[in-house]
Amino acid sequence: MWNDPAWAFGIAFIIAAFSLRRALPRLLNSIADRNRAQLTAGGNVSPEEIEELRHRLAELEERVDFAERMLTKQQEPAALRPSDN
């Protein structure tokens, strides 16, 4: 098991996914706060900028969904190796 690099990749993926899960709401809130500040300060947001933000949000949602599917995916148990007798 320890000689197989796949377990290390799996652990790294799980850690990254959990970190992303915590960081993503903070990132989205900071973007929303910045846009709210621009709107209340009299800044004009063009329809192109709004469409770009919607596109970026949709991409982020797809990435989070993918990470959640990968985390919940059940791994098949490893086949038992025959003992050398």
PyMOL Python script that loads the backbone (N, CA, C, O; Angstrom):
from pymol import cmd

cmd.read_pdbstr("""\
ATOM      1  N   MET A   1       0.822  -1.184   0.000  1.00  0.00           N
ATOM      2  CA  MET A   1       0.000   0.000   0.000  1.00  0.00           C
ATOM      3  C   MET A   1       0.870   1.253   0.000  1.00  0.00           C
ATOM      4  O   MET A   1       0.610   2.169  -0.781  1.00  0.00           O
ATOM      5  N   TRP A   2       1.899   1.324   0.855  1.00  0.00           N
ATOM      6  CA  TRP A   2       2.704   2.546   0.974  1.00  0.00           C
ATOM      7  C   TRP A   2       3.614   2.755  -0.227  1.00  0.00           C
ATOM      8  O   TRP A   2       4.091   3.866  -0.458  1.00  0.00           O
ATOM      9  N   ASN A   3       3.859   1.695  -0.995  1.00  0.00           N
ATOM     10  CA  ASN A   3       4.709   1.825  -2.178  1.00  0.00           C
ATOM     11  C   ASN A   3       3.931   2.304  -3.395  1.00  0.00           C
ATOM     12  O   ASN A   3       4.527   2.627  -4.423  1.00  0.00           O
ATOM     13  N   ASP A   4       2.628   2.353  -3.290  1.00  0.00           N
ATOM     14  CA  ASP A   4       1.773   2.773  -4.391  1.00  0.00           C
ATOM     15  C   ASP A   4       1.512   4.280  -4.289  1.00  0.00           C
ATOM     16  O   ASP A   4       0.929   4.722  -3.299  1.00  0.00           O
ATOM     17  N   PRO A   5       1.926   5.086  -5.283  1.00  0.00           N
ATOM     18  CA  PRO A   5       1.736   6.543  -5.183  1.00  0.00           C
ATOM     19  C   PRO A   5       0.284   6.977  -5.327  1.00  0.00           C
ATOM     20  O   PRO A   5      -0.024   8.145  -5.093  1.00  0.00           O
ATOM     21  N   ALA A   6      -0.604   6.088  -5.701  1.00  0.00           N
ATOM     22  CA  ALA A   6      -2.009   6.458  -5.890  1.00  0.00           C
ATOM     23  C   ALA A   6      -2.649   6.896  -4.578  1.00  0.00           C
ATOM     24  O   ALA A   6      -3.488   7.797  -4.585  1.00  0.00           O
ATOM     25  N   TRP A   7      -2.284   6.296  -3.470  1.00  0.00           N
ATOM     26  CA  TRP A   7      -2.885   6.689  -2.190  1.00  0.00           C
ATOM     27  C   TRP A   7      -2.484   8.112  -1.832  1.00  0.00           C
ATOM     28  O   TRP A   7      -3.289   8.860  -1.278  1.00  0.00           O
ATOM     29  N   ALA A   8      -1.236   8.497  -2.145  1.00  0.00           N
ATOM     30  CA  ALA A   8      -0.783   9.858  -1.849  1.00  0.00           C
ATOM     31  C   ALA A   8      -1.558  10.867  -2.687  1.00  0.00           C
ATOM     32  O   ALA A   8      -1.940  11.927  -2.191  1.00  0.00           O
ATOM     33  N   PHE A   9      -1.790  10.542  -3.946  1.00  0.00           N
ATOM     34  CA  PHE A   9      -2.571  11.420  -4.810  1.00  0.00           C
ATOM     35  C   PHE A   9      -3.999  11.543  -4.284  1.00  0.00           C
ATOM     36  O   PHE A   9      -4.571  12.633  -4.289  1.00  0.00           O
ATOM     37  N   GLY A  10      -4.563  10.451  -3.838  1.00  0.00           N
ATOM     38  CA  GLY A  10      -5.922  10.468  -3.289  1.00  0.00           C
ATOM     39  C   GLY A  10      -6.021  11.331  -2.045  1.00  0.00           C
ATOM     40  O   GLY A  10      -6.963  12.109  -1.897  1.00  0.00           O
ATOM     41  N   ILE A  11      -5.059  11.199  -1.158  1.00  0.00           N
ATOM     42  CA  ILE A  11      -5.043  12.015   0.062  1.00  0.00           C
ATOM     43  C   ILE A  11      -4.901  13.498  -0.297  1.00  0.00           C
ATOM     44  O   ILE A  11      -5.595  14.344   0.267  1.00  0.00           O
ATOM     45  N   ALA A  12      -4.001  13.809  -1.237  1.00  0.00           N
ATOM     46  CA  ALA A  12      -3.798  15.203  -1.649  1.00  0.00           C
ATOM     47  C   ALA A  12      -5.068  15.768  -2.272  1.00  0.00           C
ATOM     48  O   ALA A  12      -5.413  16.927  -2.039  1.00  0.00           O
ATOM     49  N   PHE A  13      -5.765  14.956  -3.063  1.00  0.00           N
ATOM     50  CA  PHE A  13      -7.005  15.406  -3.696  1.00  0.00           C
ATOM     51  C   PHE A  13      -8.070  15.695  -2.638  1.00  0.00           C
ATOM     52  O   PHE A  13      -8.776  16.700  -2.724  1.00  0.00           O
ATOM     53  N   ILE A  14      -8.185  14.831  -1.657  1.00  0.00           N
ATOM     54  CA  ILE A  14      -9.179  15.026  -0.598  1.00  0.00           C
ATOM     55  C   ILE A  14      -8.868  16.294   0.200  1.00  0.00           C
ATOM     56  O   ILE A  14      -9.773  17.073   0.501  1.00  0.00           O
ATOM     57  N   ILE A  15      -7.616  16.502   0.537  1.00  0.00           N
ATOM     58  CA  ILE A  15      -7.241  17.705   1.277  1.00  0.00           C
ATOM     59  C   ILE A  15      -7.543  18.950   0.451  1.00  0.00           C
ATOM     60  O   ILE A  15      -8.083  19.924   0.974  1.00  0.00           O
ATOM     61  N   ALA A  16      -7.200  18.927  -0.829  1.00  0.00           N
ATOM     62  CA  ALA A  16      -7.462  20.077  -1.698  1.00  0.00           C
ATOM     63  C   ALA A  16      -8.954  20.333  -1.832  1.00  0.00           C
ATOM     64  O   ALA A  16      -9.388  21.485  -1.821  1.00  0.00           O
ATOM     65  N   ALA A  17      -9.738  19.279  -1.958  1.00  0.00           N
ATOM     66  CA  ALA A  17     -11.187  19.451  -2.109  1.00  0.00           C
ATOM     67  C   ALA A  17     -11.802  20.046  -0.848  1.00  0.00           C
ATOM     68  O   ALA A  17     -12.662  20.922  -0.940  1.00  0.00           O
ATOM     69  N   PHE A  18     -11.378  19.590   0.321  1.00  0.00           N
ATOM     70  CA  PHE A  18     -11.913  20.153   1.561  1.00  0.00           C
ATOM     71  C   PHE A  18     -11.478  21.601   1.749  1.00  0.00           C
ATOM     72  O   PHE A  18     -12.251  22.422   2.245  1.00  0.00           O
ATOM     73  N   SER A  19     -10.254  21.918   1.359  1.00  0.00           N
ATOM     74  CA  SER A  19      -9.788  23.300   1.443  1.00  0.00           C
ATOM     75  C   SER A  19     -10.594  24.186   0.502  1.00  0.00           C
ATOM     76  O   SER A  19     -10.983  25.296   0.867  1.00  0.00           O
ATOM     77  N   LEU A  20     -10.844  23.696  -0.704  1.00  0.00           N
ATOM     78  CA  LEU A  20     -11.635  24.446  -1.673  1.00  0.00           C
ATOM     79  C   LEU A  20     -13.056  24.629  -1.160  1.00  0.00           C
ATOM     80  O   LEU A  20     -13.663  25.682  -1.358  1.00  0.00           O
ATOM     81  N   ARG A  21     -13.575  23.621  -0.513  1.00  0.00           N
ATOM     82  CA  ARG A  21     -14.940  23.709  -0.004  1.00  0.00           C
ATOM     83  C   ARG A  21     -15.067  24.808   1.052  1.00  0.00           C
ATOM     84  O   ARG A  21     -16.104  25.464   1.142  1.00  0.00           O
ATOM     85  N   ARG A  22     -14.018  25.012   1.849  1.00  0.00           N
ATOM     86  CA  ARG A  22     -14.045  26.077   2.853  1.00  0.00           C
ATOM     87  C   ARG A  22     -13.719  27.434   2.242  1.00  0.00           C
ATOM     88  O   ARG A  22     -14.290  28.447   2.646  1.00  0.00           O
ATOM     89  N   ALA A  23     -12.809  27.463   1.277  1.00  0.00           N
ATOM     90  CA  ALA A  23     -12.354  28.735   0.721  1.00  0.00           C
ATOM     91  C   ALA A  23     -13.327  29.303  -0.305  1.00  0.00           C
ATOM     92  O   ALA A  23     -13.406  30.521  -0.466  1.00  0.00           O
ATOM     93  N   LEU A  24     -14.059  28.458  -0.993  1.00  0.00           N
ATOM     94  CA  LEU A  24     -14.940  28.922  -2.058  1.00  0.00           C
ATOM     95  C   LEU A  24     -16.016  29.887  -1.575  1.00  0.00           C
ATOM     96  O   LEU A  24     -16.200  30.923  -2.216  1.00  0.00           O
ATOM     97  N   PRO A  25     -16.737  29.621  -0.493  1.00  0.00           N
ATOM     98  CA  PRO A  25     -17.725  30.600  -0.032  1.00  0.00           C
ATOM     99  C   PRO A  25     -17.105  31.946   0.338  1.00  0.00           C
ATOM    100  O   PRO A  25     -17.688  32.996   0.069  1.00  0.00           O
ATOM    101  N   ARG A  26     -15.917  31.913   0.957  1.00  0.00           N
ATOM    102  CA  ARG A  26     -15.251  33.178   1.292  1.00  0.00           C
ATOM    103  C   ARG A  26     -14.881  33.952   0.032  1.00  0.00           C
ATOM    104  O   ARG A  26     -15.033  35.173  -0.017  1.00  0.00           O
ATOM    105  N   LEU A  27     -14.397  33.244  -0.986  1.00  0.00           N
ATOM    106  CA  LEU A  27     -14.041  33.890  -2.240  1.00  0.00           C
ATOM    107  C   LEU A  27     -15.265  34.510  -2.898  1.00  0.00           C
ATOM    108  O   LEU A  27     -15.221  35.652  -3.354  1.00  0.00           O
ATOM    109  N   LEU A  28     -16.357  33.751  -2.947  1.00  0.00           N
ATOM    110  CA  LEU A  28     -17.578  34.264  -3.563  1.00  0.00           C
ATOM    111  C   LEU A  28     -18.139  35.448  -2.783  1.00  0.00           C
ATOM    112  O   LEU A  28     -18.632  36.405  -3.380  1.00  0.00           O
ATOM    113  N   ASN A  29     -18.069  35.391  -1.457  1.00  0.00           N
ATOM    114  CA  ASN A  29     -18.539  36.520  -0.654  1.00  0.00           C
ATOM    115  C   ASN A  29     -17.694  37.762  -0.885  1.00  0.00           C
ATOM    116  O   ASN A  29     -18.227  38.870  -0.947  1.00  0.00           O
ATOM    117  N   SER A  30     -16.393  37.593  -1.010  1.00  0.00           N
ATOM    118  CA  SER A  30     -15.536  38.760  -1.248  1.00  0.00           C
ATOM    119  C   SER A  30     -15.813  39.370  -2.612  1.00  0.00           C
ATOM    120  O   SER A  30     -15.802  40.593  -2.758  1.00  0.00           O
ATOM    121  N   ILE A  31     -16.059  38.533  -3.609  1.00  0.00           N
ATOM    122  CA  ILE A  31     -16.409  39.045  -4.940  1.00  0.00           C
ATOM    123  C   ILE A  31     -17.742  39.780  -4.882  1.00  0.00           C
ATOM    124  O   ILE A  31     -17.886  40.857  -5.462  1.00  0.00           O
ATOM    125  N   ALA A  32     -18.715  39.204  -4.184  1.00  0.00           N
ATOM    126  CA  ALA A  32     -20.029  39.838  -4.073  1.00  0.00           C
ATOM    127  C   ALA A  32     -19.930  41.158  -3.314  1.00  0.00           C
ATOM    128  O   ALA A  32     -20.566  42.138  -3.700  1.00  0.00           O
ATOM    129  N   ASP A  33     -19.139  41.197  -2.237  1.00  0.00           N
ATOM    130  CA  ASP A  33     -18.967  42.434  -1.475  1.00  0.00           C
ATOM    131  C   ASP A  33     -18.311  43.522  -2.325  1.00  0.00           C
ATOM    132  O   ASP A  33     -18.695  44.690  -2.267  1.00  0.00           O
ATOM    133  N   ARG A  34     -17.326  43.122  -3.107  1.00  0.00           N
ATOM    134  CA  ARG A  34     -16.643  44.094  -3.970  1.00  0.00           C
ATOM    135  C   ARG A  34     -17.612  44.653  -5.009  1.00  0.00           C
ATOM    136  O   ARG A  34     -17.619  45.855  -5.276  1.00  0.00           O
ATOM    137  N   ASN A  35     -18.426  43.780  -5.593  1.00  0.00           N
ATOM    138  CA  ASN A  35     -19.401  44.239  -6.595  1.00  0.00           C
ATOM    139  C   ASN A  35     -20.483  45.105  -5.960  1.00  0.00           C
ATOM    140  O   ASN A  35     -20.927  46.086  -6.557  1.00  0.00           O
ATOM    141  N   ARG A  36     -20.911  44.742  -4.742  1.00  0.00           N
ATOM    142  CA  ARG A  36     -21.889  45.569  -4.036  1.00  0.00           C
ATOM    143  C   ARG A  36     -21.326  46.956  -3.759  1.00  0.00           C
ATOM    144  O   ARG A  36     -22.029  47.957  -3.896  1.00  0.00           O
ATOM    145  N   ALA A  37     -20.064  47.009  -3.373  1.00  0.00           N
ATOM    146  CA  ALA A  37     -19.421  48.295  -3.091  1.00  0.00           C
ATOM    147  C   ALA A  37     -19.349  49.155  -4.347  1.00  0.00           C
ATOM    148  O   ALA A  37     -19.535  50.370  -4.284  1.00  0.00           O
ATOM    149  N   GLN A  38     -19.081  48.533  -5.472  1.00  0.00           N
ATOM    150  CA  GLN A  38     -19.041  49.280  -6.731  1.00  0.00           C
ATOM    151  C   GLN A  38     -20.416  49.827  -7.077  1.00  0.00           C
ATOM    152  O   GLN A  38     -20.537  50.962  -7.540  1.00  0.00           O
ATOM    153  N   LEU A  39     -21.447  49.032  -6.858  1.00  0.00           N
ATOM    154  CA  LEU A  39     -22.802  49.473  -7.189  1.00  0.00           C
ATOM    155  C   LEU A  39     -23.265  50.587  -6.261  1.00  0.00           C
ATOM    156  O   LEU A  39     -23.893  51.545  -6.711  1.00  0.00           O
ATOM    157  N   THR A  40     -22.960  50.473  -4.971  1.00  0.00           N
ATOM    158  CA  THR A  40     -23.406  51.501  -4.031  1.00  0.00           C
ATOM    159  C   THR A  40     -22.574  52.771  -4.158  1.00  0.00           C
ATOM    160  O   THR A  40     -23.046  53.853  -3.807  1.00  0.00           O
ATOM    161  N   ALA A  41     -21.357  52.659  -4.651  1.00  0.00           N
ATOM    162  CA  ALA A  41     -20.506  53.832  -4.817  1.00  0.00           C
ATOM    163  C   ALA A  41     -20.817  54.557  -6.123  1.00  0.00           C
ATOM    164  O   ALA A  41     -20.139  55.525  -6.469  1.00  0.00           O
ATOM    165  N   GLY A  42     -21.810  54.110  -6.830  1.00  0.00           N
ATOM    166  CA  GLY A  42     -22.183  54.768  -8.083  1.00  0.00           C
ATOM    167  C   GLY A  42     -21.419  54.228  -9.285  1.00  0.00           C
ATOM    168  O   GLY A  42     -21.537  54.760 -10.389  1.00  0.00           O
ATOM    169  N   GLY A  43     -20.643  53.182  -9.076  1.00  0.00           N
ATOM    170  CA  GLY A  43     -19.929  52.579 -10.201  1.00  0.00           C
ATOM    171  C   GLY A  43     -20.894  51.838 -11.100  1.00  0.00           C
ATOM    172  O   GLY A  43     -21.857  51.229 -10.635  1.00  0.00           O
ATOM    173  N   ASN A  44     -20.631  51.896 -12.364  1.00  0.00           N
ATOM    174  CA  ASN A  44     -21.493  51.213 -13.323  1.00  0.00           C
ATOM    175  C   ASN A  44     -20.888  49.871 -13.676  1.00  0.00           C
ATOM    176  O   ASN A  44     -19.708  49.774 -14.012  1.00  0.00           O
ATOM    177  N   VAL A  45     -21.703  48.847 -13.598  1.00  0.00           N
ATOM    178  CA  VAL A  45     -21.271  47.509 -13.983  1.00  0.00           C
ATOM    179  C   VAL A  45     -21.946  47.203 -15.306  1.00  0.00           C
ATOM    180  O   VAL A  45     -23.170  47.242 -15.433  1.00  0.00           O
ATOM    181  N   SER A  46     -21.122  46.901 -16.274  1.00  0.00           N
ATOM    182  CA  SER A  46     -21.668  46.644 -17.606  1.00  0.00           C
ATOM    183  C   SER A  46     -22.304  45.251 -17.653  1.00  0.00           C
ATOM    184  O   SER A  46     -21.950  44.377 -16.862  1.00  0.00           O
ATOM    185  N   PRO A  47     -23.230  45.051 -18.570  1.00  0.00           N
ATOM    186  CA  PRO A  47     -23.837  43.717 -18.717  1.00  0.00           C
ATOM    187  C   PRO A  47     -22.800  42.647 -19.063  1.00  0.00           C
ATOM    188  O   PRO A  47     -22.978  41.478 -18.718  1.00  0.00           O
ATOM    189  N   GLU A  48     -21.720  43.038 -19.742  1.00  0.00           N
ATOM    190  CA  GLU A  48     -20.670  42.074 -20.073  1.00  0.00           C
ATOM    191  C   GLU A  48     -19.972  41.583 -18.808  1.00  0.00           C
ATOM    192  O   GLU A  48     -19.659  40.399 -18.688  1.00  0.00           O
ATOM    193  N   GLU A  49     -19.727  42.499 -17.862  1.00  0.00           N
ATOM    194  CA  GLU A  49     -19.093  42.108 -16.606  1.00  0.00           C
ATOM    195  C   GLU A  49     -19.995  41.186 -15.797  1.00  0.00           C
ATOM    196  O   GLU A  49     -19.524  40.226 -15.187  1.00  0.00           O
ATOM    197  N   ILE A  50     -21.282  41.477 -15.795  1.00  0.00           N
ATOM    198  CA  ILE A  50     -22.228  40.617 -15.082  1.00  0.00           C
ATOM    199  C   ILE A  50     -22.252  39.232 -15.710  1.00  0.00           C
ATOM    200  O   ILE A  50     -22.268  38.226 -15.001  1.00  0.00           O
ATOM    201  N   GLU A  51     -22.254  39.177 -17.038  1.00  0.00           N
ATOM    202  CA  GLU A  51     -22.264  37.882 -17.722  1.00  0.00           C
ATOM    203  C   GLU A  51     -20.972  37.112 -17.444  1.00  0.00           C
ATOM    204  O   GLU A  51     -21.008  35.892 -17.282  1.00  0.00           O
ATOM    205  N   GLU A  52     -19.838  37.804 -17.388  1.00  0.00           N
ATOM    206  CA  GLU A  52     -18.569  37.152 -17.081  1.00  0.00           C
ATOM    207  C   GLU A  52     -18.590  36.567 -15.669  1.00  0.00           C
ATOM    208  O   GLU A  52     -18.123  35.448 -15.452  1.00  0.00           O
ATOM    209  N   LEU A  53     -19.129  37.317 -14.712  1.00  0.00           N
ATOM    210  CA  LEU A  53     -19.221  36.821 -13.342  1.00  0.00           C
ATOM    211  C   LEU A  53     -20.141  35.609 -13.249  1.00  0.00           C
ATOM    212  O   LEU A  53     -19.857  34.659 -12.519  1.00  0.00           O
ATOM    213  N   ARG A  54     -21.236  35.647 -13.985  1.00  0.00           N
ATOM    214  CA  ARG A  54     -22.137  34.480 -14.000  1.00  0.00           C
ATOM    215  C   ARG A  54     -21.437  33.261 -14.579  1.00  0.00           C
ATOM    216  O   ARG A  54     -21.593  32.146 -14.082  1.00  0.00           O
ATOM    217  N   HIS A  55     -20.662  33.485 -15.634  1.00  0.00           N
ATOM    218  CA  HIS A  55     -19.932  32.377 -16.251  1.00  0.00           C
ATOM    219  C   HIS A  55     -18.894  31.800 -15.277  1.00  0.00           C
ATOM    220  O   HIS A  55     -18.766  30.582 -15.151  1.00  0.00           O
ATOM    221  N   ARG A  56     -18.155  32.683 -14.592  1.00  0.00           N
ATOM    222  CA  ARG A  56     -17.161  32.227 -13.633  1.00  0.00           C
ATOM    223  C   ARG A  56     -17.814  31.481 -12.470  1.00  0.00           C
ATOM    224  O   ARG A  56     -17.282  30.476 -12.000  1.00  0.00           O
ATOM    225  N   LEU A  57     -18.954  31.966 -12.011  1.00  0.00           N
ATOM    226  CA  LEU A  57     -19.663  31.295 -10.921  1.00  0.00           C
ATOM    227  C   LEU A  57     -20.130  29.908 -11.357  1.00  0.00           C
ATOM    228  O   LEU A  57     -20.040  28.949 -10.591  1.00  0.00           O
ATOM    229  N   ALA A  58     -20.631  29.803 -12.593  1.00  0.00           N
ATOM    230  CA  ALA A  58     -21.071  28.503 -13.097  1.00  0.00           C
ATOM    231  C   ALA A  58     -19.892  27.528 -13.170  1.00  0.00           C
ATOM    232  O   ALA A  58     -20.041  26.352 -12.836  1.00  0.00           O
ATOM    233  N   GLU A  59     -18.723  28.007 -13.604  1.00  0.00           N
ATOM    234  CA  GLU A  59     -17.538  27.144 -13.646  1.00  0.00           C
ATOM    235  C   GLU A  59     -17.149  26.677 -12.248  1.00  0.00           C
ATOM    236  O   GLU A  59     -16.816  25.508 -12.054  1.00  0.00           O
ATOM    237  N   LEU A  60     -17.189  27.581 -11.277  1.00  0.00           N
ATOM    238  CA  LEU A  60     -16.849  27.211  -9.904  1.00  0.00           C
ATOM    239  C   LEU A  60     -17.838  26.186  -9.346  1.00  0.00           C
ATOM    240  O   LEU A  60     -17.441  25.250  -8.653  1.00  0.00           O
ATOM    241  N   GLU A  61     -19.116  26.367  -9.650  1.00  0.00           N
ATOM    242  CA  GLU A  61     -20.121  25.405  -9.185  1.00  0.00           C
ATOM    243  C   GLU A  61     -19.862  24.030  -9.789  1.00  0.00           C
ATOM    244  O   GLU A  61     -19.999  23.020  -9.099  1.00  0.00           O
ATOM    245  N   GLU A  62     -19.488  23.974 -11.074  1.00  0.00           N
ATOM    246  CA  GLU A  62     -19.187  22.698 -11.713  1.00  0.00           C
ATOM    247  C   GLU A  62     -17.979  22.035 -11.055  1.00  0.00           C
ATOM    248  O   GLU A  62     -17.971  20.821 -10.848  1.00  0.00           O
ATOM    249  N   ARG A  63     -16.966  22.825 -10.729  1.00  0.00           N
ATOM    250  CA  ARG A  63     -15.770  22.260 -10.093  1.00  0.00           C
ATOM    251  C   ARG A  63     -16.078  21.716  -8.708  1.00  0.00           C
ATOM    252  O   ARG A  63     -15.575  20.657  -8.335  1.00  0.00           O
ATOM    253  N   VAL A  64     -16.894  22.421  -7.946  1.00  0.00           N
ATOM    254  CA  VAL A  64     -17.265  21.947  -6.613  1.00  0.00           C
ATOM    255  C   VAL A  64     -18.099  20.677  -6.728  1.00  0.00           C
ATOM    256  O   VAL A  64     -17.898  19.735  -5.961  1.00  0.00           O
ATOM    257  N   ASP A  65     -19.031  20.641  -7.676  1.00  0.00           N
ATOM    258  CA  ASP A  65     -19.830  19.439  -7.875  1.00  0.00           C
ATOM    259  C   ASP A  65     -18.944  18.251  -8.234  1.00  0.00           C
ATOM    260  O   ASP A  65     -19.145  17.147  -7.728  1.00  0.00           O
ATOM    261  N   PHE A  66     -17.961  18.477  -9.109  1.00  0.00           N
ATOM    262  CA  PHE A  66     -17.052  17.404  -9.496  1.00  0.00           C
ATOM    263  C   PHE A  66     -16.263  16.911  -8.281  1.00  0.00           C
ATOM    264  O   PHE A  66     -16.127  15.706  -8.070  1.00  0.00           O
ATOM    265  N   ALA A  67     -15.747  17.848  -7.486  1.00  0.00           N
ATOM    266  CA  ALA A  67     -14.975  17.456  -6.305  1.00  0.00           C
ATOM    267  C   ALA A  67     -15.836  16.675  -5.324  1.00  0.00           C
ATOM    268  O   ALA A  67     -15.373  15.696  -4.738  1.00  0.00           O
ATOM    269  N   GLU A  68     -17.081  17.093  -5.138  1.00  0.00           N
ATOM    270  CA  GLU A  68     -17.970  16.369  -4.232  1.00  0.00           C
ATOM    271  C   GLU A  68     -18.270  14.963  -4.754  1.00  0.00           C
ATOM    272  O   GLU A  68     -18.321  14.009  -3.977  1.00  0.00           O
ATOM    273  N   ARG A  69     -18.470  14.836  -6.070  1.00  0.00           N
ATOM    274  CA  ARG A  69     -18.710  13.504  -6.634  1.00  0.00           C
ATOM    275  C   ARG A  69     -17.497  12.612  -6.439  1.00  0.00           C
ATOM    276  O   ARG A  69     -17.642  11.430  -6.127  1.00  0.00           O
ATOM    277  N   MET A  70     -16.298  13.165  -6.619  1.00  0.00           N
ATOM    278  CA  MET A  70     -15.094  12.368  -6.441  1.00  0.00           C
ATOM    279  C   MET A  70     -14.927  11.936  -4.988  1.00  0.00           C
ATOM    280  O   MET A  70     -14.460  10.829  -4.718  1.00  0.00           O
ATOM    281  N   LEU A  71     -15.305  12.803  -4.054  1.00  0.00           N
ATOM    282  CA  LEU A  71     -15.174  12.460  -2.643  1.00  0.00           C
ATOM    283  C   LEU A  71     -16.172  11.399  -2.212  1.00  0.00           C
ATOM    284  O   LEU A  71     -15.864  10.551  -1.374  1.00  0.00           O
ATOM    285  N   THR A  72     -17.365  11.446  -2.782  1.00  0.00           N
ATOM    286  CA  THR A  72     -18.391  10.494  -2.368  1.00  0.00           C
ATOM    287  C   THR A  72     -18.338   9.190  -3.149  1.00  0.00           C
ATOM    288  O   THR A  72     -19.009   8.219  -2.798  1.00  0.00           O
ATOM    289  N   LYS A  73     -17.546   9.173  -4.199  1.00  0.00           N
ATOM    290  CA  LYS A  73     -17.456   7.964  -5.030  1.00  0.00           C
ATOM    291  C   LYS A  73     -16.858   6.828  -4.200  1.00  0.00           C
ATOM    292  O   LYS A  73     -15.821   6.983  -3.556  1.00  0.00           O
ATOM    293  N   GLN A  74     -17.516   5.725  -4.234  1.00  0.00           N
ATOM    294  CA  GLN A  74     -17.051   4.573  -3.467  1.00  0.00           C
ATOM    295  C   GLN A  74     -15.941   3.861  -4.227  1.00  0.00           C
ATOM    296  O   GLN A  74     -16.070   3.576  -5.417  1.00  0.00           O
ATOM    297  N   GLN A  75     -14.867   3.584  -3.533  1.00  0.00           N
ATOM    298  CA  GLN A  75     -13.755   2.846  -4.115  1.00  0.00           C
ATOM    299  C   GLN A  75     -14.005   1.356  -3.891  1.00  0.00           C
ATOM    300  O   GLN A  75     -14.435   0.934  -2.818  1.00  0.00           O
ATOM    301  N   GLU A  76     -13.728   0.586  -4.914  1.00  0.00           N
ATOM    302  CA  GLU A  76     -13.872  -0.870  -4.761  1.00  0.00           C
ATOM    303  C   GLU A  76     -12.749  -1.359  -3.865  1.00  0.00           C
ATOM    304  O   GLU A  76     -11.615  -0.893  -3.977  1.00  0.00           O
ATOM    305  N   PRO A  77     -13.056  -2.296  -2.976  1.00  0.00           N
ATOM    306  CA  PRO A  77     -11.996  -2.813  -2.091  1.00  0.00           C
ATOM    307  C   PRO A  77     -10.920  -3.527  -2.919  1.00  0.00           C
ATOM    308  O   PRO A  77     -11.212  -4.196  -3.910  1.00  0.00           O
ATOM    309  N   ALA A  78      -9.713  -3.367  -2.494  1.00  0.00           N
ATOM    310  CA  ALA A  78      -8.585  -4.004  -3.188  1.00  0.00           C
ATOM    311  C   ALA A  78      -8.690  -5.514  -3.034  1.00  0.00           C
ATOM    312  O   ALA A  78      -9.061  -6.027  -1.978  1.00  0.00           O
ATOM    313  N   ALA A  79      -8.359  -6.202  -4.098  1.00  0.00           N
ATOM    314  CA  ALA A  79      -8.394  -7.659  -4.056  1.00  0.00           C
ATOM    315  C   ALA A  79      -7.288  -8.162  -3.133  1.00  0.00           C
ATOM    316  O   ALA A  79      -6.179  -7.629  -3.122  1.00  0.00           O
ATOM    317  N   LEU A  80      -7.605  -9.175  -2.377  1.00  0.00           N
ATOM    318  CA  LEU A  80      -6.613  -9.735  -1.457  1.00  0.00           C
ATOM    319  C   LEU A  80      -5.570 -10.490  -2.267  1.00  0.00           C
ATOM    320  O   LEU A  80      -5.901 -11.245  -3.180  1.00  0.00           O
ATOM    321  N   ARG A  81      -4.326 -10.278  -1.926  1.00  0.00           N
ATOM    322  CA  ARG A  81      -3.243 -10.959  -2.630  1.00  0.00           C
ATOM    323  C   ARG A  81      -3.079 -12.347  -2.011  1.00  0.00           C
ATOM    324  O   ARG A  81      -3.146 -12.505  -0.792  1.00  0.00           O
ATOM    325  N   PRO A  82      -2.864 -13.344  -2.863  1.00  0.00           N
ATOM    326  CA  PRO A  82      -2.670 -14.688  -2.302  1.00  0.00           C
ATOM    327  C   PRO A  82      -1.341 -14.744  -1.528  1.00  0.00           C
ATOM    328  O   PRO A  82      -0.344 -14.144  -1.931  1.00  0.00           O
ATOM    329  N   SER A  83      -1.356 -15.456  -0.447  1.00  0.00           N
ATOM    330  CA  SER A  83      -0.138 -15.567   0.369  1.00  0.00           C
ATOM    331  C   SER A  83       0.812 -16.558  -0.282  1.00  0.00           C
ATOM    332  O   SER A  83       0.385 -17.521  -0.920  1.00  0.00           O
ATOM    333  N   ASP A  84       2.094 -16.313  -0.114  1.00  0.00           N
ATOM    334  CA  ASP A  84       3.120 -17.210  -0.649  1.00  0.00           C
ATOM    335  C   ASP A  84       3.453 -18.279   0.365  1.00  0.00           C
ATOM    336  O   ASP A  84       4.237 -18.047   1.285  1.00  0.00           O
ATOM    337  N   ASN A  85       2.864 -19.447   0.204  1.00  0.00           N
ATOM    338  CA  ASN A  85       3.120 -20.575   1.136  1.00  0.00           C
ATOM    339  C   ASN A  85       3.938 -21.602   0.487  1.00  0.00           C
ATOM    340  O   ASN A  85       4.256 -22.619   1.105  1.00  0.00           O
TER     341      ASN A  85
END
""", "prot")
cmd.dss("prot")
cmd.show_as("cartoon", "prot")
cmd.util.cbc("prot")
cmd.orient("prot")
